[in-house]
């Protein structure tokens, strides 16, 4: 018999034996099975195995949250299509997450983060698209500003404005300049604003990622917003990187400064997460990242800012030199919304429910500081900070 044929037969026999004795791939015992055998997982384990592995180790998987629970699409969803018997969408929006995380959605949707995409209606975006870009090529904005601020998710259309479909399943074709995009203020086809994935990276959705300063530094970096550079060189940043293993970043559930960890604060500690107050009560976390900020340093002249909260949950910052309305007053506002894949302004009347003066906003931050510093230390820090802002305003602003 030909020796090459013998080698081939020997190879086939050995390969078959190895397949028979090889252990099955390790899958968590409590990973859920949907519909008697999750078709999504069975298929995507072959097509995108790392994605499935990440989901299997997530709290979603351990809690029985399956692919279709997040990716299901309504008939009215522009990005939906029929896929192996289920109507699905690739985009998962804050409105989808709200079916389980309602409080977080309500907090986030009224935050500055959710409104980050409104930069598209500003001169900053004109600079990115027109000055830095070229006719027919706005890659500077697509790969730069929009990746943090978000963009309007659009679809490719024919000359009549009908969304183009592709493949046997007639999947809607998303404009590749607007997707993929995990910008914080992404404007989604279902009318929601934002991307939870900006902080809670899919498909593991690990809390330790959202709690880590590197997560925020994806956007809060560079000459026009150098927060991560400032943090890294600060006593806070130095303490964090030296003591990362003491930060309980992997802890499930609430993550409370002064209870679960003490080594250092991260961005999330000061601006979002829970902390023990001087009275011994735990102040809950918030997905409204600006609630504890008493200054706005963005304009040429920095100003302290009061917060006006309306009955429908909307919020608006009022600079300290702007007259405040009274509780019960009806205020006219201009909301930026998306219509026909363009940002337009709409006048809205809202009734004032609560006013949070800048002093109260600062107190919420100070209470967090008091976990590690005494009152004199915290007060004097703010005096130093305020005097620096005043100096800049008066001399350079």
C-alpha positions in Angstrom: 0.0 0.0 0.0 1.2 3.5 -0.8 3.0 5.0 2.2 1.3 8.3 1.8 -2.1 6.5 1.9 -1.0 4.7 5.1 0.0 8.0 6.7 -3.4 9.5 5.8 -5.3 6.6 7.3 -3.1 6.7 10.5 -3.8 10.5 10.7 -7.6 10.0 10.4 -7.6 7.2 13.1 -5.6 9.3 15.6 -7.7 12.4 14.9 -10.9 10.5 15.5 -9.6 9.0 18.7 -8.6 12.5 20.0 -12.0 13.9 19.2 -13.6 11.0 21.1 -11.6 11.5 24.3 -11.3 15.3 24.3 -13.2 17.0 27.1 -16.2 19.2 26.1 -15.7 22.9 26.2 -16.1 24.4 29.7 -19.5 26.2 30.1 -20.8 27.5 33.4 -23.4 25.1 34.8 -25.8 27.9 35.5 -25.6 29.5 32.1 -29.2 29.8 30.9 -30.7 27.8 28.1 -33.4 29.7 26.2 -36.2 27.9 24.5 -34.8 24.5 25.5 -31.4 25.2 23.9 -30.5 28.8 23.2 -30.3 29.1 19.4 -28.4 32.3 19.7 -25.7 30.8 21.8 -25.5 27.6 19.9 -24.9 29.5 16.6 -22.7 32.3 17.9 -20.5 30.0 19.9 -19.2 29.0 16.4 -19.4 32.5 14.7 -18.2 34.6 17.6 -17.0 32.4 20.4 -15.2 35.1 22.5 -18.4 37.1 22.6 -20.3 34.1 24.0 -17.6 33.4 26.5 -17.8 37.0 27.8 -21.6 36.8 28.1 -21.4 33.4 29.9 -19.3 34.9 32.6 -21.5 37.9 33.1 -24.1 38.6 35.8 -26.6 38.7 33.0 -26.0 35.1 32.1 -26.0 34.0 35.8 -29.3 35.8 36.2 -30.9 34.1 33.2 -30.9 37.2 31.0 -30.6 35.8 27.5 -29.6 37.4 24.2 -33.2 37.9 23.0 -34.0 39.7 26.2 -31.8 42.6 25.2 -31.8 42.2 21.4 -35.5 41.7 20.8 -37.0 44.3 18.4 -40.5 45.7 18.1 -42.2 45.9 14.7 -41.8 49.6 14.8 -38.0 49.5 15.4 -36.3 50.7 12.2 -33.2 48.6 12.9 -35.1 45.3 13.5 -35.3 42.3 11.2 -36.5 38.7 11.3 -33.7 36.4 12.3 -34.3 32.7 12.6 -37.9 33.2 13.8 -37.3 36.2 16.1 -37.3 39.9 15.4 -34.0 41.2 16.6 -31.9 44.4 16.5 -28.1 44.8 16.7 -28.5 48.1 18.6 -29.2 47.8 22.3 -30.2 51.2 23.6 -30.8 52.7 27.1 -34.5 52.2 26.5 -33.9 48.5 26.1 -31.8 48.4 29.3 -34.6 50.3 31.1 -36.9 47.3 31.0 -34.7 46.0 34.0 -32.7 49.1 35.0 -35.5 51.7 35.1 -34.1 53.9 37.9 -30.6 54.0 36.2 -32.2 54.9 32.9 -34.2 57.7 34.4 -31.1 59.1 36.1 -28.9 58.8 33.0 -31.5 60.2 30.5 -31.6 63.5 32.3 -27.8 63.8 32.7 -25.1 65.7 30.8 -23.8 62.3 29.5 -27.0 61.6 27.7 -27.0 65.0 26.1 -23.4 64.7 24.8 -24.5 64.0 21.3 -26.0 67.4 21.0 -22.6 68.6 20.1 -23.6 67.7 16.6 -25.6 70.9 16.5 -22.7 73.0 17.6 -19.8 74.9 15.9 -17.4 72.3 17.4 -18.9 69.7 15.1 -18.7 72.1 12.1 -15.0 72.4 12.9 -14.6 68.6 13.0 -16.6 67.9 9.8 -15.8 70.8 7.6 -12.4 72.1 8.7 -10.7 68.8 9.6 -12.7 66.8 7.1 -13.1 66.9 3.3 -16.1 66.9 1.0 -17.6 63.4 1.2 -15.2 62.3 4.0 -15.9 63.3 7.6 -13.7 60.6 9.1 -12.1 63.0 11.5 -15.5 63.5 13.2 -16.5 59.8 12.8 -13.4 58.5 14.5 -12.8 61.4 16.8 -15.6 63.5 18.4 -18.4 61.1 17.6 -16.8 58.1 19.3 -17.1 59.9 22.7 -20.0 62.3 22.2 -22.1 59.9 20.1 -23.9 60.5 16.8 -27.3 60.1 15.2 -27.6 56.4 14.1 -28.7 56.6 10.5 -29.5 54.2 7.7 -28.5 54.0 4.1 -31.5 54.8 1.9 -32.5 54.7 -1.8 -33.4 57.8 -3.8 -37.0 57.7 -2.4 -35.8 57.6 1.2 -36.6 54.0 1.8 -34.1 52.1 4.1 -31.9 49.7 2.1 -32.1 46.1 3.1 -29.5 43.4 2.7 -29.5 39.6 2.4 -32.3 37.0 2.5 -33.4 38.3 5.9 -33.6 41.9 4.6 -31.5 43.3 7.4 -31.6 47.2 7.5 -28.3 48.7 6.4 -27.0 51.1 9.0 -24.9 54.0 7.7 -21.3 52.8 8.5 -20.3 56.4 9.5 -22.7 56.1 12.4 -22.2 52.5 13.5 -20.4 51.0 15.4 -20.6 53.8 17.9 -20.6 53.7 21.7 -20.6 57.4 22.2 -22.1 58.5 25.5 -24.8 60.7 23.9 -25.6 58.5 20.9 -29.0 59.3 19.4 -30.8 56.1 18.7 -33.5 55.1 16.3 -36.0 54.4 19.1 -35.7 58.0 20.3 -33.5 57.3 23.3 -30.2 59.1 24.0 -27.0 57.5 25.1 -25.2 54.2 25.2 -24.9 52.1 28.4 -22.1 50.3 26.7 -20.0 53.4 26.9 -19.2 52.5 30.5 -20.6 49.0 30.9 -18.6 47.2 28.1 -20.4 44.4 26.5 -20.8 41.4 26.8 -19.5 40.9 30.3 -20.8 44.2 31.7 -18.4 44.0 34.6 -18.8 46.6 37.3 -15.0 46.8 37.7 -14.7 48.3 34.2 -17.2 51.1 35.0 -15.5 51.7 38.3 -12.0 52.0 36.9 -10.6 55.4 35.9 -9.3 54.1 32.6 -12.9 53.6 31.5 -13.5 57.4 31.9 -10.2 58.3 30.3 -11.4 57.0 26.9 -13.1 60.4 26.5 -11.9 62.6 29.4 -8.4 63.1 28.1 -6.4 65.4 25.9 -5.8 69.2 25.9 -9.5 70.2 25.8 -10.6 68.0 28.7 -7.5 66.6 30.5 -9.3 65.1 33.5 -7.4 61.7 33.4 -4.0 63.4 33.2 -4.9 65.5 36.2 -6.2 62.5 38.1 -3.2 60.3 37.3 -0.8 62.9 38.7 -2.9 63.6 41.8 -2.6 62.1 45.2 -5.9 60.3 44.4 -4.6 58.7 41.2 -1.3 57.7 42.8 -3.0 56.1 45.7 -5.4 54.2 43.4 -2.7 52.7 41.1 -0.6 51.7 44.1 -3.6 50.0 45.9 -5.7 48.7 43.1 -5.9 45.3 44.7 -7.6 46.9 47.7 -10.4 48.6 45.8 -13.0 45.8 45.7 -13.6 46.7 42.1 -15.1 43.2 41.5 -17.6 43.4 44.3 -21.2 42.6 43.2 -24.0 45.0 44.1 -23.4 48.3 45.8 -19.9 49.6 46.1 -19.7 52.0 49.1 -16.7 54.2 50.0 -16.0 53.8 53.7 -17.6 50.4 53.8 -16.3 48.2 50.9 -13.1 50.1 50.3 -10.9 52.9 51.5 -7.6 53.0 49.6 -8.5 55.7 47.1 -11.3 57.3 45.1 -11.8 56.8 41.4 -13.8 59.0 39.0 -16.9 56.9 39.8 -16.3 57.3 43.6 -16.7 61.0 43.5 -19.2 61.5 40.7 -21.4 58.5 40.7 -21.0 55.8 43.4 -22.3 55.4 46.9 -20.6 56.6 50.0 -21.0 56.7 53.8 -22.2 60.1 55.1 -21.1 61.7 58.3 -24.5 60.7 59.8 -23.8 57.0 59.1 -26.3 56.8 56.2 -25.2 55.4 52.8 -25.8 57.9 50.1 -27.0 56.0 47.0 -25.3 56.1 43.7 -26.6 58.0 40.8 -26.2 57.8 37.0 -26.6 61.5 36.7 -22.9 62.3 36.6 -23.2 66.1 37.1 -25.3 66.2 40.3 -22.4 66.7 42.6 -20.6 69.4 40.5 -20.9 73.0 41.7 -18.8 74.8 39.1 -18.9 74.7 35.3 -15.4 75.2 34.0 -16.2 74.9 30.3 -17.0 78.5 29.3 -14.4 81.2 29.2 -15.8 82.6 32.4 -16.4 79.8 34.9 -19.6 80.0 36.9 -21.2 78.2 39.9 -24.3 76.4 38.8 -27.7 75.8 40.4 -29.9 73.0 39.3 -33.5 73.3 38.3 -35.5 70.1 38.4 -38.8 69.8 36.6 -41.9 67.7 37.2 -41.2 65.5 34.2 -37.7 64.7 35.5 -35.8 67.0 33.1 -33.1 69.1 34.6 -31.3 72.3 33.6 -28.2 74.0 35.0 -28.7 77.7 35.8 -25.5 79.7 36.1 -25.3 81.6 39.4 -25.9 84.9 37.7 -29.0 83.7 35.9 -32.3 84.5 37.8 -33.8 81.4 39.2 -37.5 80.5 38.7 -39.7 79.6 41.7 -41.1 76.2 42.5 -44.3 75.9 40.6 -43.3 78.3 37.8 -43.8 77.2 34.2 -40.6 77.6 32.2 -40.1 77.6 28.4 -37.3 75.5 27.2 -35.8 74.4 23.9 -35.2 70.7 23.6 -33.0 69.2 21.0 -34.5 66.2 19.4 -33.9 64.1 16.3 -36.4 64.2 13.4 -35.7 62.7 10.0 -32.1 61.9 11.2 -31.4 65.6 12.0 -31.3 67.6 15.2 -34.0 70.1 15.6 -35.1 72.4 18.5 -38.6 72.2 20.0 -40.1 74.5 22.5 -41.3 72.8 25.6 -43.2 74.1 28.7 -42.1 72.6 32.0 -43.2 73.1 35.6 -40.5 73.6 38.3 -40.5 70.9 40.9 -37.3 71.5 42.9 -34.3 73.8 42.9 -30.9 72.5 44.0 -28.6 75.5 44.8 -24.9 75.1 44.0 -24.2 75.0 47.7 -26.4 71.9 48.1 -24.7 70.3 45.1 -21.3 71.0 46.7 -22.4 69.5 50.0 -23.2 66.2 48.3 -19.6 66.1 47.1 -18.2 67.3 50.4 -20.0 64.5 52.2 -18.1 62.1 50.0 -14.8 63.8 50.7 -15.4 63.5 54.5 -14.9 59.8 54.3 -11.2 60.4 54.0 -10.6 64.0 55.2 -11.8 66.1 58.1 -14.0 69.2 57.7 -11.3 71.8 57.8 -9.2 70.0 55.2 -12.2 69.8 52.8 -13.3 73.4 53.4 -9.8 74.7 52.8 -9.4 72.6 49.7 -12.5 74.2 48.2 -11.2 77.7 49.2 -8.0 77.0 47.3 -9.9 75.7 44.3 -12.4 78.6 44.3 -9.7 81.2 44.5 -7.9 79.6 41.5 -11.1 79.8 39.4 -11.7 83.4 40.5 -8.1 84.3 39.6 -8.5 82.8 36.1 -11.8 84.5 35.6 -10.6 87.9 36.6 -7.1 87.8 35.0 -7.5 85.6 31.9 -11.3 85.1 31.3 
